[in-house]
């Protein structure tokens, strides 16, 4: 290993590969803008005329909700904490299965363009609707900010492109092709970007495995990262089998009931095709999840094989920079491959940003503009929606700049803070769908209660200075590093102060949790695994909503519209229902009865 030389940066070929992605995404938007010029309706702009195939829509669903969190955060998780996070795939698949059972039969028959329109139909008033709208808008703009930040972080590490330039570039490209091409452009750029993303993931995985000495040696060197099952019932342990499996379904059910999820459900022609999109998304999602975690393991194995861990040696100061740093280390002699990695990362990020902008534009039009301007023309509504895309793009850019000082795996950052919104929104949906007697004011109070409670835990966990952080697994060796990790050198990217600070941080993180440490009651409460935040918020909303609705129930319950609620029997498989139905005496023919 020659050191972390400053000459290991993007080549001209890398910039060409990266540029092809950006240009390709723009051209797809331009293509659909011209092709659908004569069908400029809001239904076409937001839902693709409800005629899209389930396979590309399912693929779009996967890449929409992964982005830089998948490319950067998950391998960093595997590198620092091991493969245990992969157990969550069980909960993810279960969450998608639940979505196909309960989200599709509600939202597809209603054919609502906005998910929040459902709450107007369900409760007959707009107060629940607007609470959900505000929470959803905050959730997605914050999410897009995380995505922009993660991509900017990688470009800064690999290409030396400043944060502000990266953020502005990605937001501009996404705004342009989303605003001019509409939902079809979003779907097909997602497919294009998914292919690039998966190609980049496989390239890194194969190269690190080969350079580690093959699959067997990679597994031997990375055996400390093969920590898949931990059945510890303690809810304050960061990741266990229980936190990952039981904390995941509500998180991933939420994706289906976001505006982006509902747009994809309603863009398909039938309920069967809408369900199929989840059957397509679940295995692809789980497979890519496992691949990127294994990527983190093989990267650790590679650095262990050469005796120079970049995090332990101070060559990397932010855990999320491990992947772009490795790309230059491994592929600097192969022009085009670092560009392919950044193209993969950019593809995933652009997908999320464009879907978010499309969703927020649809919400603004359906839940605000159409409500207050009932006679607005379709053409004018479409034009206003394009302007709204630009506005939300600017807001997301602001969030990205705010997040520029974030440390820790991006996946944990997202799940920790965003669980305060996503969990209560899932609880609101379940309360509304399965409890016909739920009252609108009760739903509002319950949702805000769940959000405030989870925010309290989240802020306590992330900003409590005295609360010990989850330790990394033991890092790799540094004895073969070409320079002293705590001295300045020709090959060192970081100065002595940065390196000393990092090493101090690593030592603190690895020793901060000890059997002798005694937590106070409040610290124990703040130590609850962030994986439970979503489930806690959901549970609080349901319990509070049920209690308040019970005590505020009017004498006469108004009749609810069709398709806004579901019976609990929806969870019973059709084969079991038919079996019991055939055995019933009322299903016998007249001849059989005699």
Residue, then its C-alpha position, 0 to 999 in steps of 0.5 A: x500500500x503506497x499511502x493515501x496519496x493526494x494524486x489518487x483522485x478522479x481521472x478524466x475518464x471518471x468524470x466522463x462516466x459520472x457525466x454520462x449518468x447525469x446526462x442520461x437522467x436529464x435526457x430521460x426527463x426531456x424525452x418524457x416531457x416531449x412525448x407526453x406534451x399533448x397529454x399534459x394532465x395532473x394524472x399523467x404528471x403525478x401517476x403516469x396515467x395509472x398504466x405503469x408495469x409493476x416490475x419497473x415500479x417495484x424496482x423504482x420503489x427499492x432505489x427511491x428509499x435507499x440512495x446514499x444511505x445504502x451505498x455509504x451508510x450500510x457498508x460503513x455499518x458492516x465495517x464498524x459494527x458487523x453483519x448483524x444489521x442484515x437480520x433486519x431484512x426479515x422485518x423488512x420483508x414482513x413490512x412489505x408483505x403487510x403493505x401489500x395486504x393493507x395498503x393496496x386494498x385501501x389506496x388503490x380502489x380510492x384512486x387518490x392522488x395524495x395519500x393525505x386525501x385518504x384522511x379527508x375521506x376517512x374523517x370527513x374533515x381536514x384537521x387530521x389530513x393537514x397534521x399528516x401533510x406537515x409531518x410527511x413534508x418534514x420527513x421527506x425534506x429531511x430525508x432528501x437533505x440526508x441523501x444530498x449530504x451523503x452524496x456530497x460527502x463522497x464527492x468531497x472525498x473522491x473528487x475534491x468537489x466542495x459540499x456546496x457544489x455537489x449539493x447544488x449540482x444534484x438538486x439542480x439535475x433532480x429538479x430539472x428532470x422531475x419538473x419537466x418529465x413528471x412521474x414517468x421520468x422519475x420511474x424510468x430514471x430510477x430503473x436506469x439508476x438502479x442498474x448503475x447502482x447495482x453494478x457499482x456495488x458488485x464491482x466494489x464487492x468483487x474487487x475487495x474480495x479478490x484483493x483480500x485473498x479470495x472468499x475464504x481469506x476474506x471471511x477469515x480476516x473479517x470473522x469478527x464482523x460475522x456477528x449475525x445473531x444476538x438474542x439478548x432481550x435487553x432493549x438498550x442494546x443497539x442491535x439484537x435479533x429482537x430490535x432488528x426484526x420487531x423494529x423493522x416492519x413499521x418502518x417499512x410499512x411506512x414507506x408504502x404509505x408515504x406519498x412516494x409509495x402511494x403514487x407507485x401503488x396507484x400508478x399501476x392498473x390493478x390491485x394485483x399489479x400493485x401487490x406485485x410491486x411489493x413482491x418485486x421490491x422485497x427480495x431485491x431490497x433484501x439482496x442489495x441490503x446483504x450485498x452492501x453489508x458484506x461489502x463492509x466486511x470485505x473492505x475491513x478484510x482488505x485493510x486487515x490483509x495489508x495491515x493498515x486500517x484507515x479508520x484506526x490510522x487516522x486516514x479517514x475521520x468520518x466513518x461514512x468516508x470509508x467507502x469513497x476512500x476505499x474506491x480511490x485506494x482500490x481503483x485509482x489505477x483503473x480509470x473509470x471505476x471510481x467514476x462508476x462508484x460515484x455514478x452508482x452513489x449519484x444514481x441512488x441519490x438522484x432517485x430519492x431526490x426526484x421521487x421526493x420532489x414529485x411526491x411533495x409537489x403532488x401533496x401540495x397540489x392535491x392537499x392545498x392548491x385544489x382545496x383552496x382553488x377548486x376551479x383551477x384548470x388542469x394545465x395551470x395546476x400542472x404548471x404550478x406543480x412544476x414550480x413547487x418542485x423547485x421550491x421543495x428542492x431549495x428547502x431540501x438543499x437547506x437541510x443538506x447544509x444543516x446536516x454537514x456536521x453529522x457523524x455516525x452511520x447515515x442509516x442510524x441518523x435517519x432511523x433515529x430522528x425520522x422515526x419520530x415522524x414515521x412511527x406516529x404516521x404508521x400508528x395514525x394509518x393503522x388506527x384509521x384503517x382498523x378502528x372505525x370508531x376512531x375520532x378525528x380529534x383523538x387521531x390528531x392528539x394521539x399522533x402529536x403525542x407519539x411524535x413528541x414522545x419519540x422526539x424526546x427519546x431521540x434528542x436525549x439519545x443523540x445529544x446527551x453528552x454523558x450517555x456512552x456511545x455504542x462501541x465499534x468492533x475492534x478495528x484492523x491493524x495499523x502496523x503496515x501503514x507507510x507513515x506514523x498515524x499521529x505524525x504529519x507526512x507527505x502521504x497523509x491527507x489529514x493533519x496531526x490535530x485531526x488524526x489525534x482527535x480521531x484516535x482519541x474518539x476511537x479509543x473513547x468509543x471502543x471503551x466507553x461501555x463497560x460492565x462497571x458503568x452505571x446508568x441513571x434511570x433517565x440514561x437507561x431510558x435514553x439508551x433504548x435502541x433507536x430501532x424501536x423508535x418507530x414501533x414506540x411511536x406507532x404503539x403510542x398513537x394507537x393506544x392514545x387514539x383508542x382511549x380518547x376515541x372511546x371516551x369521546x364517542x358520539x351517540x350516533x356514529x356516521x357511516x364511513x365511505x367504502x374502502x376507508x377501513x379494513x376488517x382484521x380478517x384481511x390478515x387471514x390468507x384466502x386459502x384458509x378463508x375458502x377452506x372454512x367457507x367450504x365447510x360451512x352448512x350454508x355453502x352446501x347445495x340443496x341436493x347435498x343438504x337432503 
